[in-house]
Amino acid sequence: MDNTTQKTDWKERDIGALWQRQGRDQKYLSGHVRMKASDGSVVEQRVIVFTNKHKSADNHPDFRVYQADEPTNNTESSDSSSILDEADTEEVLVAEGDTDTVTDEVL
């Protein structure tokens, strides 16, 4: 396979992108993935990714991916704020005994 064909193949397989962000108490990834809907249209979904700080066995996931809330405007500060609020909510669930819930550092 030549280099041009290889680049084309990767471009066609690209389904999204993630950016590393710094929150108040943790690092996380935020970005988007594109998926085909049942009607064949392409839908872009915003996501956030946290490390699983409650991982206690090798078969537990290293990261958890969550559907991100859509921001009310396109500023980065409001995006980070809504993501961190969701993370704070997840920590409350962990405190109540949900050991599969994830918040902490990413990468």
N, C-alpha and C positions, 0 to 999 in steps of 0.2 A: 504494500500500500504506500503510495507516495505521500509527501508532506501535505500537498493541497487537498487530497482526498481525506486525509486524517483530520485537518482543520475543519472541513465541511461536515464530517461526521460528528465531531464534538459540538459544533454550532447547532446542528439539528437535534442533538440530544440534550442541549441546555434547557433546563426547566425552571431556573430561578437563580437567585443570588442572596447571600447573607452578608451582613456587615457586623463587625464586632463593636459593641457599645459599652460604655461605662455608666452604670446606674449609681444610685446613692451608696449601696453596700455590696454591689456585685457587678461582674461583667456578664454580658449576655449577647446573643446574636439576634439580629432582627433583619427581616427581608421579605422576600416574596417567592412563591412557587406558582407555576402555571400548570393547570390541569385541564383535561378535557372533561366537559360536562356530559351528562347522558344524552343531550341533544346534539353533541358533536362540537359545540362552541368551546372556545378556550376561555377559562376563567382564571384570573390572577388572584391568589389568596395571600394576604399578609400573614406572616408567622413570626413567633418569637421562640427562642431556644434557650433553655437553662440546663446546667449540669445537674445531675441527680446526686445531690449531696447525701441522700439517704441510701445510696447503693451499698448493700451489705453482702452481695453475692455476685459471682462472675456472670450469672445469667440475668441480672438486673440491667436495665439500660444505662448507658453512660450519660445520655442526654434525653430530655423530653421536649417535644415540639408542641406548641400551642397556637391556636388560631388567635391572631391579634385583633383587638377591637379597631374599627376604623376610626381614625382621628376626626375631630370636628373641623380642623383646618390642617394645612400642610406644613406646620412648623415643627422642627425637630423636638423642641422642648415639650410641646403637648404630646407628641408621640412617646417620648421617654416617660413622661408623667403617667400616661395611661398604662404603659407596660409595667412600670414599677408598682402602681396601685394593684395590678393583677398579681404581681409577684408577692406583694404584702398579703393579699388574700390567700395565696397558696400557703404561705408560712402559717397562717392561722389554722388552715386545714391540717397541716402537719402537727401542730400543737394539740389538735383534737384527736390525733391517733391515725391519720391517713398516711401511712408510711410510704406510699407510692407517689406522693406529691413532691414536686421538685422546685427548689429555688437555691441558687448559689452561683458560683463563678462558672463562666464558660471560657474554655481555652485558657 
